[in-house]
Each structure stands twice: as structure tokens, then as C-alpha cells.
Amino acid sequence: MSDKQAIIKKMLEMQKKFSEYEHQNGVDPKDYWKAPEGHPLHGYREEYTKLANQLVDTAHAEKGSHR
């Protein structure tokens, strides 16, 4: 599996878990933006953003372009 495929797979897994959590519990915006430690969404936004940026960087590297 390529780096890009691995990143996409991880992002899709995260989206699925987020959606399941949201359907069961709802999501308070403060928990999305700054969930306390121990909360299921703690670090979610930061990790997802990091993966999205890695994906963009990987795609640019494949094409020989840059941001």
C-alpha cells in the first residue's frame, strides 16, 4: 500500500468513527475544537488535519509540484 493510500485509509477510518460517535452522542462544537483529555474526540481535529496535510504534500511530491 502506498503512503497516499495508507493516509486515505486512516482518514476514512477516522471519519467512520467520528460519524458513529456523532450519531450516538451528538457532537458539541467545543468538544470538536478542544475536547478534554480522555474524551473520544480528544486530538481528533489535529490528527485529521495533520493527515490531510500529509496527503496534500504526498500528492504534490508525486506530481513534482508544490503548494
SVG drawing of the C-alpha trace seen along z (x, -y; Angstrom):
<svg xmlns="http://www.w3.org/2000/svg" viewBox="-27 -27 36 29">
<polyline fill="none" stroke="black" stroke-width="0.4" points="0.0,0.0 1.4,-3.4 1.8,-6.2 -1.1,-8.0 -3.4,-5.0 -2.4,-4.4 -3.2,-8.1 -6.6,-7.9 -7.4,-4.6 -6.6,-6.2 -8.7,-9.3 -11.7,-7.2 -11.4,-5.1 -11.4,-8.3 -14.4,-9.7 -16.3,-6.5 -15.6,-6.5 -16.5,-10.2 -19.8,-9.6 -20.6,-6.7 -19.9,-8.8 -21.9,-11.7 -24.9,-9.6 -24.8,-8.0 -24.0,-11.1 -24.1,-14.2 -21.1,-16.5 -20.8,-19.7 -18.7,-22.1 -16.4,-22.7 -15.6,-19.0 -14.8,-19.1 -12.5,-22.0 -10.9,-21.3 -12.1,-18.1 -10.7,-17.4 -8.2,-14.6 -9.9,-11.2 -12.8,-12.3 -13.3,-10.2 -12.7,-13.3 -9.6,-14.5 -7.0,-15.3 -9.3,-14.2 -9.2,-17.5 -5.5,-18.0 -4.7,-14.4 -7.1,-14.6 -5.7,-18.0 -2.1,-16.5 -3.2,-13.6 -4.9,-15.9 -1.7,-18.0 0.4,-14.9 -1.9,-13.7 -1.6,-17.1 2.2,-17.0 2.3,-13.5 0.2,-14.3 2.4,-17.3 5.5,-15.2 4.1,-12.6 3.4,-15.3 6.5,-17.3 4.6,-20.4 4.4,-22.4 1.9,-24.4"/>
</svg>
